[in-house]
């Protein structure tokens, strides 16, 4: 890998090898700013009969070459650096989630302390956590051994104990791992990588038990004291081992690794990186979601703390049936404004599962799919909130004034009132026929409070931009802001509940057109103010007593709400959103909301 | 991408079918290249390391872990029998001794002075791999397994439940439109694979298993029945390990859907023959579909040509099956492939095709919502 001087970089090629499609983007510096020029894609070629990831990469790049009329390939070689405006590229980088991504198991002592920290380290690095083994997880020792044997993860992260604490529990987990003698998922010929990031006093004992049976790596304790997490060393080691072991075993990756200017990152790890970078640069609180066919990833940054979770079995195609199983039929049905029997819905969902590439042809089918998406997003967000928490078991200093407001340790860091921006990506959100549908799906699932900007990632460029941010932050953030995000607008939603039809908020709006509008909304109503991308609406929001838009119950705020392809959504449905239980009333309400927000073409079911 | 349509499931009258039969760990291959095998013949075997039985001896004896080695009666690497004392305290002047017995037959794998835990590795577990299909061994992969090849009919399903089985094919419905209900299950179907029409009812499945049938092949199945039958919802499409007593292969999808005529005819023309069936389905990277393999005698094969796989792509005249509502399950012929994007009722702009159904009616469909019927 050659040294990169950011100022000299004129062109960047980035690929993301997904499990089905390999996507390539070309970024060029034009008029002193970095912009996306073209994108190309081709089927991923990790599986038989090709078994060489680089074939798909080269095909995707060939499409980029053709569209950009630029010579990038010389046979099977990427021309770097660029020699003139139409030949070669300065940087080539890649991410990968092909072959199931990075699958890990974590182990530790106390479930709610070190094991949770280990989970956060693994998830933050872009892994799927297949299981978390803890001394106190309620399973018997032989059950744990059996589980470790069955799983065949790509690697194990073992933690446990604070530095200087007791060693017996973490050694016991090491003994169980040694007894299970786990084999890696890919390749029969190498030992399973195990990262030890626990009590440093137990290192010798752990090494004695695992040193010969596994490929053991020792890093700094990820919870050296109860009050502090130190996840970076473990996370970095996970990335190194991902490259050395997992990627090196996947067909064609050795070749691909030699081509790139930065290490190949697991796709979700790269997405997390760009979200973290943006939150830091703009000093904002962000939630990002990527809903795919098999999994749903959620990323958040609150008060500078980055968290990522992956719900491995919540998705819109392969895992769509599991959304129904987890959410329950009633929760899916509540978003559907027409009659549909359970038997019919079940068959439709299973048919989507077994033929994942099909698309809704009728409006009813589209509405059903978007109803399921709301539940998948909701469940994934619940999961995220339960893991994106403060450290548990930490002693808190309290003053007398705290006596009546006892807060638990380990409360969720996700604060919807403080949330500045919600970014969605994944087919169901990015390809919704009307952007309004994406905006409302996100509002319904995440239920943002107060004033929140909404955006979608149009072509899922976040992974490539994430790796790019490690080499060239300016280029990554410029492209992210100008080409990656489609700004949908802003949601303004007071928290509070009450009787349907009770007064909720009074809004004075100065629209970009110069028009002044007074809007009075009752509980259960929605309203859309027009404001395009780059425009904003000067809003004074007066919530009624019992409702809060950020300044406190009944207190008004004045803000500039950003416009977008949708506009500014005034959501007076309360928080949590009250959906009428009575079916005819619910159908009427949905029709009213759909009309107020121009969500669908005229329909009568 | 160039091809937006779903490549269809393979349904062929005559083809070459090869199966890799590989052990989970390295072991011994029992057959040679060229050997003729039957589905149930074992072709390779190995021993998996035994289960581990952890037992905290220090806790049981009430001693500190550091002292455990003094109390052990057996050493690291030695064999023990179930119930045999492994450790004993010295007691008080020879009295009040407490002991700890081995929970299983096995070998002492680890004695921990830190945790006080002793691990007993159970006896090795033998595993074997059978041939799965009647055929001949065309390749031996040293210490790992073999490749078995046969010639015959091959039908891929869309979704299945249960693992590998082998039995005689028997038609229990006379047309692909017929419902396979309880009354269509014969009493003497033990060891057979039953073929139905458009859907199998929950009662029929139960009765087939009671009567000892090893498999069911049918057009459709209601998801609700599947759930009632399994007792849980299938969340993710990874199946094959269910233990129902019979393997189920559905060829079209969920709900009542007529079995494709060509599939029904192939199965019907092979009634009475031995077939191998596998319900294992996996619809993520490395798609795995359930299947029915019907090996034919070599004399029969000589009379007919073995067909090669035809996946030339979607063309005017291609036979297709609609795989999404509102025309789900209907069969038709492609009559036009307009190149431009068309707007659907949902307002999505997609590539489409025109299809003519059997009744002469025509409609426009997204290309993503049809699959080719491959002959």
Interface residues (C-beta under 8 A of the other chain):
Chain A: X19 X20 X21 X41 X42 X43 X46 X47 X48 X98 X99 X100 X141 X142 X145 X146 X167 X168 X169 X171 X172 X175 X176 X178 X179 X180 X181 X188 X205 X209 X294 X313 X318 X319 X321 X322 X324 X325 X326 X342 X343 X346 X347 X348 X349 X350 X351 X352 X353 X354 X355 X356 X357 X358 X359 X360 X361 X362 X363 X365 X366 X431 X433 X434 X601
Chain B: X1 X6 X26 X49 X51 X52 X53 X54 X65 X109 X110 X112 X114 X115 X117 X119 X121 X158 X159 X222 X223 X224 X227 X233 X234 X235 X236 X237 X253 X254 X255 X281 X283 X284 X285 X286 X323 X324 X325 X326 X328 X344 X345 X346 X347 X348 X350 X365 X366 X368 X369 X371
